[in-house]
C-alpha cells in the first residue's frame, strides 16, 4: 500500500470513530452504530420497541445514543420472528379498537 492509501484508510477510520461520538443519531448513524438494517429500525420504531426522539415537529427519526446503548445492553429480542409477532399483535389490537 502506498502512503496515499494509508492516509485515506486512516481518515476513514477517524471518520468512523467520530461518528460514534455523536449524542444524537439519525437513521443512517444508527444503522452504522448498531449494524441493524434500516427496515428493522423502522419496524422497531413503528412498534415503539426502540427508544426514539419524541419531537412532534421533526418528521425524521432521531435516537439518543445513551438511550440506545442502554437499550442494546438490555438484550432486546431483535429476531425477525419476534418483531413480526409483535407487529401482528399490535395490528390486531388496533383493529379491535377501531371496530
C-alpha positions as CSV (number, residue, x, y, z in Angstrom):
1,X,0.0,0.0,0.0
2,X,1.3,3.4,-0.8
3,X,1.3,6.4,1.5
4,X,-1.8,8.0,-0.1
5,X,-3.8,4.8,0.5
6,X,-2.7,4.7,4.1
7,X,-3.8,8.3,4.6
8,X,-7.2,7.5,3.1
9,X,-7.6,4.5,5.3
10,X,-6.6,6.5,8.4
11,X,-9.1,9.3,7.5
12,X,-11.9,6.7,7.1
13,X,-11.1,5.2,10.5
14,X,-11.2,8.7,12.1
15,X,-14.5,9.5,10.4
16,X,-15.9,6.2,11.7
17,X,-14.7,6.9,15.3
18,X,-16.0,10.5,15.2
19,X,-19.4,9.3,14.0
20,X,-19.8,7.3,17.2
21,X,-19.1,10.4,19.5
22,X,-22.4,12.0,18.5
23,X,-25.1,12.3,21.2
24,X,-28.0,12.1,18.7
25,X,-28.1,9.7,15.8
26,X,-30.2,9.8,12.6
27,X,-31.3,6.6,11.0
28,X,-28.1,6.2,9.0
29,X,-25.9,6.8,12.0
30,X,-27.9,4.2,13.9
31,X,-27.5,1.6,11.1
32,X,-23.8,2.2,11.2
33,X,-23.6,2.1,15.0
34,X,-25.8,-1.0,15.6
35,X,-25.4,-3.0,12.4
36,X,-29.2,-3.2,12.2
37,X,-30.8,-2.7,8.9
38,X,-32.9,0.4,8.2
39,X,-36.0,-1.8,7.7
40,X,-35.5,-3.4,11.1
41,X,-35.0,0.0,12.8
42,X,-38.2,1.3,11.1
43,X,-40.1,-1.8,12.3
44,X,-38.8,-1.3,15.9
45,X,-39.8,2.4,15.7
46,X,-43.3,1.6,14.5
47,X,-43.7,-0.9,17.3
48,X,-42.2,1.6,19.8
49,X,-39.6,-1.0,20.8
50,X,-36.6,1.2,20.3
51,X,-36.1,4.5,22.1
52,X,-36.6,7.3,19.6
53,X,-36.9,11.1,19.8
54,X,-40.3,12.4,20.6
55,X,-40.2,15.8,18.9
56,X,-43.5,16.1,17.1
57,X,-42.2,18.9,14.9
58,X,-39.5,16.8,13.4
59,X,-40.7,14.2,10.9
60,X,-37.3,12.4,10.7
61,X,-36.3,9.7,13.3
62,X,-33.7,10.6,15.8
63,X,-32.2,8.5,18.5
64,X,-30.3,9.4,21.7
65,X,-27.0,7.5,21.9
66,X,-27.2,6.9,25.6
67,X,-30.7,5.5,25.4
68,X,-29.7,3.3,22.5
69,X,-26.7,2.0,24.5
70,X,-28.9,1.2,27.5
71,X,-31.5,-0.4,25.2
72,X,-28.8,-2.6,23.5
73,X,-27.4,-3.7,26.8
74,X,-30.8,-4.7,27.9
75,X,-30.6,-7.5,25.3
76,X,-33.8,-6.8,23.3
77,X,-35.2,-9.6,21.2
78,X,-34.5,-8.3,17.7
79,X,-35.3,-11.5,15.8
80,X,-37.4,-11.1,12.7
81,X,-39.9,-13.7,14.2
82,X,-40.3,-11.7,17.4
83,X,-40.8,-8.4,15.6
84,X,-43.3,-9.9,13.2
85,X,-45.3,-11.4,16.1
86,X,-45.3,-8.1,18.0
87,X,-46.3,-6.2,14.8
88,X,-49.2,-8.6,14.2
89,X,-50.3,-8.3,17.8
90,X,-50.3,-4.5,17.5
91,X,-52.3,-4.7,14.3
92,X,-54.9,-6.9,15.9
93,X,-55.2,-4.6,18.9
94,X,-55.6,-1.6,16.6
95,X,-58.2,-3.5,14.6
96,X,-60.2,-4.3,17.8
97,X,-60.0,-0.7,19.0
98,X,-61.2,0.6,15.6
99,X,-64.2,-1.9,15.4
